[in-house]
Amino acid sequence: PEPLRRSLRPQRGPTRRRAHRPRGRLSVAMDSYSSRGNTIFCTFVSVLGTAAFFNHMTTWMPQFAATPVAEVSLGKVYDLTVNTHKKMDQCTFSFDMTHDLSSEFNWNMHQLFLYVVATYNDTSSKVNEVTVWDSIISNREQAKFNVKQLMVEYPLRDEFTELRGKDIRLHVRYRTMPIVGLMYTKEVATYDFKLSDKYFRDPALKSEGGKRQ
């Protein structure tokens, strides 16, 4: 019978309609100027970073290992006095120095910062390190240096007036400044000397107005 046939037919549920996204808007978003610019920028940064990394790593090859050489010694101590304005002990001296740091220069080295530090202990301060001279080396020619009686640029001072009779050690150090990569500090020479137990001033230094070139 007709009613029975209808009852045996499979019942279909309600049909679902799929939401269709407009293709035009999606293509416009993917091909926009900002999207292309971001892709170009990310590619440029990735290539630049990779090139910089390999540029730095090549300088660590054994054939490019640096062999710096330097010597330092005391020239003359000109005075050991009290700076009445700063209320500190103050010492002015000269030193002799030679160095050859040309092996540090390669395609990745921008410059070197060379400096001389005076250190001493047994005072009210736990650490006593005073920079008395510095210089910037920009090329291989400047990296070779030999000079006598080089005057300190910054006097050796102690805030507790405890310089008399102290054992002083001069350190020649330099810091690398590569174009890209890590910076590091090396010490290439030292020299020890002892200051006087009494205050004094060299008459030659006094006649020159307290300055010596």
Order of alpha helices (4+ residues) and beta strands (2+ residues): alpha-alpha-alpha-beta-beta-beta-beta-beta-beta-beta-beta-beta-alpha
